[in-house]
Amino acid sequence: MVNTKTTKDKILHLLKKEGSLTVNDFTDRLQITHMAVRKHLTLLEKDDLIQSELVKQPMGRPIQSFTLAERAEYFFPKSYEGISIDLLHDVKELYGEDSVQQLFNKREERLTKEHISRMEDKKPSEKMQEMVTIQNEKGYMADLSQVDDYTFEITEYNCPILEVAKEFKMACRCETEMLKKVLGTNDVARTCCRTEGDNHCKFLVKFVPQPASSLVEDNSYLLQAK
């Protein structure tokens, strides 16, 4: 079997197993030169995947030791999604489908509360930019396009809860409802969905244009303030 791991992968896996290693340790294990090791370590440290510190020695100069940074944890497999699916099936079996729906409703409520404060005093375009930022913080790889002044489209190229959503479609519905509440518009339509075989998820979001009277009132207020 051919080993397809890159040197970067090997360094991260060695640190995961060993905890901390020096340049000499890497050269011994990887069978490459000091210069090559330092080149890879410099790039990994620049990407915030590893960190280094000088460790005092009984004799001689301190030695530079490398460890994994917190960000590197994303490179290692996690089984949370499998556990979540199993737990949701257990809840459904024990307490019925309504209980699973309540769990997703609770998640929707929590996310709405977390995100809605970030929308204060923002125009529609600013709200959409902030929503894309929020989704990207959660790993959705989201992009934003603007159709007109009040219509926008979010495209999500990744779905961190895809396996859960395949089993429980209510996850998608709750995500859509969360977007409506956070963005402050009822006109949010999911036009593409990974669970239905599409390559990515898409949402078409429309805001209600602000009445001209409101703009006049705002301008009058500003004139009075002067």
Residue pairs with C-beta under 8 A, 6 or more apart in sequence:
5 13
7 30
7 32
7 36
7 40
8 40
8 43
8 44
9 75
10 30
11 26
11 30
11 40
11 41
11 44
11 50
12 44
12 49
12 50
12 68
12 72
12 75
14 21
14 25
14 26
14 29
14 30
15 21
15 50
15 66
15 67
15 68
15 72
16 68
16 72
16 76
18 25
19 67
20 65
20 66
20 67
21 29
21 65
21 66
22 63
22 64
22 65
22 66
23 34
23 37
23 38
23 41
23 64
24 34
26 32
26 37
26 41
26 66
27 33
27 34
27 37
30 37
41 50
41 52
41 66
44 50
45 51
45 52
45 66
47 71
48 69
48 71
49 68
49 69
49 71
49 72
49 75
50 66
50 67
50 68
50 69
50 72
51 66
51 67
51 68
51 69
52 64
52 65
52 66
52 67
53 64
53 65
53 67
54 62
54 63
54 64
54 65
55 62
55 63
55 64
55 65
56 62
57 63
81 161
81 163
81 164
82 163
84 164
85 163
85 164
85 167
88 100
88 103
88 164
88 167
88 168
89 167
91 99
91 100
91 103
92 99
92 100
100 168
100 170
101 170
104 168
104 170
104 171
104 173
104 174
105 174
107 174
108 174
108 175
108 177
108 178
111 178
111 182
112 178
112 181
112 182
115 131
115 134
115 178
115 182
116 181
116 182
118 130
118 134
119 127
119 130
119 131
119 182
119 183
119 184
122 130
124 149
124 150
124 152
124 207
125 146
125 149
125 152
127 183
127 184
128 144
128 146
128 152
128 154
128 183
128 205
129 144
131 154
131 179
131 182
131 183
132 142
132 143
132 144
132 154
135 142
135 154
135 156
136 142
138 160
139 158
139 160
140 156
140 157
140 158
140 159
140 160
141 156
141 157
141 158
142 154
142 155
142 156
142 157
143 154
143 155
143 157
144 152
144 153
144 154
144 155
145 152
145 153
145 155
146 152
146 153
147 153
147 204
149 209
150 206
150 207
150 208
150 209
151 204
151 205
151 206
151 207
152 204
152 205
152 206
153 191
153 202
153 203
153 204
153 205
154 202
154 203
154 205
155 200
155 201
155 202
156 200
156 201
156 202
156 203
157 200
159 165
159 194
159 201
161 171
162 194
162 195
164 171
165 171
165 172
165 194
165 195
166 195
169 195
172 190
172 193
172 195
176 188
176 190
176 203
179 188
179 203
179 205
180 186
180 188
183 205
183 207
184 207
185 205
185 206
185 207
185 208
187 205
187 206
187 207
187 208
188 203
188 204
188 205
188 206
189 203
189 204
190 201
190 202
190 203
191 202
191 203
191 204
192 198
192 199
192 200
192 201
192 202
193 201
194 200
194 201
